[in-house]
Amino acid sequence: MKRLKLLLLPFAGFCQILGIVLLFINIKIAIVVFILYAIALVTLFILLINDRRKEKREDEENDYRNY
């Protein structure tokens, strides 16, 4: 999971920059690149949300405040 997050973050940034440049060159390819960018962002957000939920579950299981 961590490796996938580390790959998706620069990929999303690269797609954003490439999409903006391609808007001036070829709009059809730019749209495809922006769709890839959106898919990468959604996947990244899903991974981050799942990771946060997992951390929260672990924190609740290891709650020692009442001792």
C-alpha positions as protocol buffer text, in pm:
chain_id: "A"
residue {
  index: 1
  type: MET
  ca { x: 0 y: 0 z: 0 }
}
residue {
  index: 2
  type: LYS
  ca { x: 271 y: 246 z: 91 }
}
residue {
  index: 3
  type: ARG
  ca { x: 454 y: 178 z: -234 }
}
residue {
  index: 4
  type: LEU
  ca { x: 136 y: 234 z: -433 }
}
residue {
  index: 5
  type: LYS
  ca { x: 76 y: 566 z: -256 }
}
residue {
  index: 6
  type: LEU
  ca { x: 431 y: 673 z: -329 }
}
residue {
  index: 7
  type: LEU
  ca { x: 385 y: 588 z: -698 }
}
residue {
  index: 8
  type: LEU
  ca { x: 43 y: 752 z: -735 }
}
residue {
  index: 9
  type: LEU
  ca { x: 141 y: 1088 z: -587 }
}
residue {
  index: 10
  type: PRO
  ca { x: 409 y: 1181 z: -843 }
}
residue {
  index: 11
  type: PHE
  ca { x: 203 y: 1020 z: -1120 }
}
residue {
  index: 12
  type: ALA
  ca { x: -90 y: 1247 z: -1037 }
}
residue {
  index: 13
  type: GLY
  ca { x: 134 y: 1553 z: -1036 }
}
residue {
  index: 14
  type: PHE
  ca { x: 290 y: 1455 z: -1367 }
}
residue {
  index: 15
  type: CYS
  ca { x: -52 y: 1395 z: -1525 }
}
residue {
  index: 16
  type: GLN
  ca { x: -172 y: 1735 z: -1411 }
}
residue {
  index: 17
  type: ILE
  ca { x: 126 y: 1918 z: -1561 }
}
residue {
  index: 18
  type: LEU
  ca { x: 117 y: 1709 z: -1878 }
}
residue {
  index: 19
  type: GLY
  ca { x: -257 y: 1766 z: -1918 }
}
residue {
  index: 20
  type: ILE
  ca { x: -216 y: 2143 z: -1896 }
}
residue {
  index: 21
  type: VAL
  ca { x: 62 y: 2140 z: -2155 }
}
residue {
  index: 22
  type: LEU
  ca { x: -136 y: 1913 z: -2385 }
}
residue {
  index: 23
  type: LEU
  ca { x: -436 y: 2147 z: -2374 }
}
residue {
  index: 24
  type: PHE
  ca { x: -237 y: 2373 z: -2606 }
}
residue {
  index: 25
  type: ILE
  ca { x: -121 y: 2090 z: -2833 }
}
residue {
  index: 26
  type: ASN
  ca { x: -391 y: 1823 z: -2861 }
}
residue {
  index: 27
  type: ILE
  ca { x: -713 y: 1851 z: -2662 }
}
residue {
  index: 28
  type: LYS
  ca { x: -821 y: 1487 z: -2709 }
}
residue {
  index: 29
  type: ILE
  ca { x: -502 y: 1351 z: -2556 }
}
residue {
  index: 30
  type: ALA
  ca { x: -527 y: 1615 z: -2281 }
}
residue {
  index: 31
  type: ILE
  ca { x: -873 y: 1488 z: -2187 }
}
residue {
  index: 32
  type: VAL
  ca { x: -742 y: 1130 z: -2163 }
}
residue {
  index: 33
  type: VAL
  ca { x: -453 y: 1249 z: -1943 }
}
residue {
  index: 34
  type: PHE
  ca { x: -695 y: 1439 z: -1717 }
}
residue {
  index: 35
  type: ILE
  ca { x: -909 y: 1126 z: -1685 }
}
residue {
  index: 36
  type: LEU
  ca { x: -598 y: 932 z: -1578 }
}
residue {
  index: 37
  type: TYR
  ca { x: -522 y: 1214 z: -1332 }
}
residue {
  index: 38
  type: ALA
  ca { x: -872 y: 1189 z: -1184 }
}
residue {
  index: 39
  type: ILE
  ca { x: -847 y: 811 z: -1150 }
}
residue {
  index: 40
  type: ALA
  ca { x: -509 y: 845 z: -977 }
}
residue {
  index: 41
  type: LEU
  ca { x: -646 y: 1105 z: -734 }
}
residue {
  index: 42
  type: VAL
  ca { x: -954 y: 901 z: -648 }
}
residue {
  index: 43
  type: THR
  ca { x: -741 y: 592 z: -592 }
}
residue {
  index: 44
  type: LEU
  ca { x: -500 y: 791 z: -376 }
}
residue {
  index: 45
  type: PHE
  ca { x: -782 y: 932 z: -164 }
}
residue {
  index: 46
  type: ILE
  ca { x: -934 y: 586 z: -117 }
}
residue {
  index: 47
  type: LEU
  ca { x: -597 y: 447 z: -5 }
}
residue {
  index: 48
  type: LEU
  ca { x: -543 y: 735 z: 237 }
}
residue {
  index: 49
  type: ILE
  ca { x: -893 y: 703 z: 384 }
}
residue {
  index: 50
  type: ASN
  ca { x: -850 y: 327 z: 433 }
}
residue {
  index: 51
  type: ASP
  ca { x: -511 y: 383 z: 595 }
}
residue {
  index: 52
  type: ARG
  ca { x: -659 y: 640 z: 834 }
}
residue {
  index: 53
  type: ARG
  ca { x: -945 y: 406 z: 926 }
}
residue {
  index: 54
  type: LYS
  ca { x: -695 y: 127 z: 996 }
}
residue {
  index: 55
  type: GLU
  ca { x: -490 y: 358 z: 1220 }
}
residue {
  index: 56
  type: LYS
  ca { x: -804 y: 465 z: 1404 }
}
residue {
  index: 57
  type: ARG
  ca { x: -906 y: 103 z: 1465 }
}
residue {
  index: 58
  type: GLU
  ca { x: -560 y: 26 z: 1601 }
}
residue {
  index: 59
  type: ASP
  ca { x: -577 y: 330 z: 1829 }
}
residue {
  index: 60
  type: GLU
  ca { x: -915 y: 221 z: 1964 }
}
residue {
  index: 61
  type: GLU
  ca { x: -787 y: -131 z: 2030 }
}
residue {
  index: 62
  type: ASN
  ca { x: -480 y: 1 z: 2212 }
}
residue {
  index: 63
  type: ASP
  ca { x: -660 y: 259 z: 2421 }
}
residue {
  index: 64
  type: TYR
  ca { x: -511 y: 260 z: 2772 }
}
residue {
  index: 65
  type: ARG
  ca { x: -667 y: 583 z: 2903 }
}
residue {
  index: 66
  type: ASN
  ca { x: -876 y: 411 z: 3170 }
}
residue {
  index: 67
  type: TYR
  ca { x: -579 y: 248 z: 3346 }
}
